[in-house]
């Protein structure tokens, strides 16, 4: 009985998709199916009920799964024990992160990590949807914002300053908001499910956040899509400052309400399983990410202080709104 077949079986039981497991292992769905059939033939038992649309584990498969999970866990512990004794960090890691963190955080950090740890292989998925770390087979999830799964261990990596930006063209047509409440009269580009923007004074809290309900004609589960929409003048975007630094410097976007930022859980964090024994390769990655992001954050802040006078903000003339140029309703079209 092949260990890889046991891993495939356990992943199919968790994901319930042959094609998804095939993508994880670099195999076709047909190959995954054949390996499961061979396993069933060896056991003389049907492990899954398969149709063209679904894969469901059978009672016999569930009994087998309970034992397989213990076997795979013991194999991982044995591998980790060898790594501990030899002082080597080696093996594979699977990471998930949202696309807005991919280019500016995950890509350069993992590139540097691979240079330091040549015996570790890393697979990275950039996804703009909730990720179930255990069911989807990830070792680590890098994210920012609110946390919902208390069963995972959370490691804080860096603070994340979120600001409000828009294209000069949008502000020329619609005017710039003078207060947080004015945002509710504008086209706001919000992530799907983002019901409120908690607006606070930058550099500290002066009272409770103003809870603004972002309304607009466009929402998406993709930050990248909203980023492009903001540059093209479709509305106001709430985003990490570091993700739009190039756009601000080039004048494609400008900050609005620069004395404010979004409050809440503005932190980049790493989430991982609460298992008692963490393999050395995961510990190595966590330590590396923490130090790398801390160093990069300090460097970015120092550079931002030097370039602060050059950061674009909404020009004064866009704030002088008169009766002939009212702020347009958030339910009306933002003409390009």
N, C-alpha and C positions, 0 to 999 in steps of 0.2 A: 504494500500500500504506500503510495507516494505522498510525501509530506505536502508537496505543492497541490496535489488533488484535494487534500484535507483543507488547505487554505482556500482553494476555489470553492469547495463545498460550503465552508463557513461564510464566505463573502456572499454567495448566492442566497443563502438562508437569510442574511441580514438585509441585502439590497433588493432581493426578489426581481432581479433583472440580469439576464445572461449577457446582454450587450454591454451594460454598465460594468459588470465584472470583467468582461473581455477587455474593455478599455483599460481597466486597472492593471491587468496582467499582460497587456500587449498581445492579446489573442482575439480571434474572431468569436462571435457568439456560437457559431457552429462547432468550433473546437471546444469551447466550454461545455456545450451540450454533450459532445462525445466523451469528454473526460468524466462527466457526471454519470453517463450511461455505463462506462467501464467500472466506476466505483459501485454503482448499483448492482452490476453483474457480479462483482467480487463479493459483495455482501449478501447477494440474493434477496434484495429488499428494494422496494421503491422509496426513494428518498424525497422526491418532489412530484407533485401533480403539475404537469406543464401543459399550457395551451398556447395559442399564438399570441395571447394578450397578457397572460399572467403566469407566475411561478409561485407555487405554494408548497411549503414543506409539509410532509405527511407526518402522522404520529410516530412512525418508525424513524423518519428523518430527524424529528425533534429529540428522540432518545439518543440517536447517534451524535447529534450536534452537541448535546450536553457533555459527552465524553471527548469529542473533538476539541471543543473549546479549552478543556482542561489540558489536553495533550499539547495544543499550540501554545498555551500559556506557559507550560513547563519548558517547552523548547525555547521560548523567548527568554525565560529566566536563565536557562542554561547558557544561551548565547551571551546574555548580559554578564553572567558570572565570569565567562572566559574573557570578555572585554575588560571587566573590572580587574581581573588578575593580571592581564597583560598591559593594562593602561591604555588600550587602543579604543578609539571610538570609530566604529565601522558599521556598515549595513545601510538599510534604506529608510528614508523618512518621507512621509506624505504630508503636505501642507496645503491648507486652503486659506485664501485671503480675498477680500473684495478687490475689484479692479482698480479703485481709486488709490489703494495702497500698493498695488502691484508695481507700477513703474517707479515710484519715488521712494519706496521703502523696501519691499520684498525683493525686487530684482537686484538692486545693488548690494543688499545685505547678503542674499544667498550666494551671489557671485563671489563676494569676499570670503564667505564661509567655506565654499568649495575649495578655494585656494589654500585655506589653512588646514582643512580636513580632507585629504585626497581619497580616503577610504570610505567616505560616506556618499551615498547616492541620494539625491533629493528630487521628488516629484512635486510640482507646484500647480495647483488649480486655482484660477482666478474666477470667482463666482459672486454674483450680486444677488444672493438669496441666502436664507438661513441654512446653516450646515449642521447636521447631526454628526458630531465627531466620531462617535463610536459606531453608529450604524453604517456610516459611509467610509469607515476605515482610515480616517486621518489620524496622524500622530499629534498634530498641532494645528490650531486655527489662530491666525493673526487677524485682529479686527479692531474696530474703534466704535465708541458709542455705548449704548445701554447693554447690560448683560441680562440674560434670562435663565441660563442653565446653572443652577447652584451646585450640581453634582460634579462640575469640572473645577480644576484648580486654575486660578487666574494669576498671571504674572504681569504686573504693570511694566510697560516698556518705555513709554514717553507721554508727556502731555500733548494734547492736540488742540491747538487754537483754531476755532471755526469762526469764519467771518462771512459777511454778506457782500456779494459782488454782482455786477451787471455790466452789460456792454454799453459803451457810450451812446450808441444808436438808440438803444432801448430808453435810456434816460433822456435823450433829446426829445423823443416822441412823448414820453409819459411823465417826465419830471422825476426828481429823486425824492424818496420819502424823507421827511424831516424828523419823524419819530418812529418808534417801533410799531405803534398802532397803525401808522400809515401803510405798513407792509400789507395789511389786509385789503387794501384798495389796489394792489398791484398784482401782476402776474408773477406767481412764485413757482419756482421749479423744485418740487419736493420729491423725495424718494417715496415709492409706494408704501403706504402704511405709516408715513410720517405725519402725524396729526397736529403736532404743535412744534413751534420753534421757541424755546425759552431764551429770550433776549436779555442780556445783562450788560452792565457797564464793564468795559475792558479794565483789566488790572485789579479787579476786586468787585465785591457785591455791595451795591447801594440799594438795600431793600430786596424784595422778592423779584424774581425774573418776571418780565412781561411775557405772558403766554400768547404767542401770535399763532393764529390758525392759517397756515399757508394755503392759498387758493390760487388756482390757475388752470389753464387749458391743457397743460402737459404734466404728467407725472410718469415715473418709470422706476423699475427695480434696478436700472443701470445708472450708476453715477456718471460713467463716461458719456452716455447719451445726453444727460442733463447738462454736463459740462459743455458739450458742443452746442446745445440749444442756447445756453447762456451767451456764448461767444457770438452766436448768430442773431442775438437780440430778442429772444423769446421771453425773457423774464429775469427775475432775481434769483440767484443761487446762493444757498447756504453751504459753505464748503470749508475744508481744511485750508488754512492760509498757505501752507507749504505746497499744496497741490495746484495753486494758481499763481505762484510767484512769477513764473515766466510770463504768464498772460498779463499780469499787472505791470511788469517791467516793459512789456511791448505795447501796452496801451489797448490790448484787445478787451480787457476787463478793467473796471475801476471799483474801488471799495465804496460802499455806501454805508452811512451811519458808522464812520470809522471809529467812533468812541464806544461802539458796542461790539459785542460778539455773542455767539450762542453759548449758553451755559449747558448744564447737564454733564453727562459722562464723556467729557472731551479728553479721552485717554486712548492711546494705542496699547492694546494688551494682547497677551498670548494665552490661549486656553488649551489645556491638555488634561488627560485622564488623571483621576485621583488614585490610580493603581499604586500600591505600596512601593513597588520597585520600578524605577524609571531607567531605561537603557542608557548607557553612557552617551550614545549618539544624540539622544534627545536632550540630555543635560548639557552636552556641549553646545547644541544649537541655542538653547535658552540662554545660557551664559553669554554666548557670542552676540546674540541679538540685543540683549540688554546693554552690553557695553558698546556695541556698534551704534545703536540708535541714540544712546546717551551722548556719545562723541559727536555724531552727526547733528544732533539737535543743538548742542552747544555751538558748533561751527555755524549752523544756519542762523542762530540768534545773533551771533557776533556780526555776521554779514548783513543781517537785516538792520541792525543798529547803524551800520555804516551807510546803508543805502536808504534809510528811512525817508530822507527828504525827497527821494526820487519815486517813491511808491505812489501810484496813481489813486486819487480819490475823486469823488464826484465834484466837478468844478462848481464854484459858487453860483454861476448863472443858472445851473440846473435846479438850484434850491429856491430861486426866486420865482415862484409860481403865482400867476395872476388869474383873474376870473376867466380870461380868454383861453387859458391852457390848464384846465383842471386835471387832477390825477385821474387816470382812467380806471374804471372798475376792474377788479380781478376777474370778472366773468366775461370781459370783452376781449376781442382779438388783439394780439400784439403784432401789428403789421410790420413786416420787415422793411 
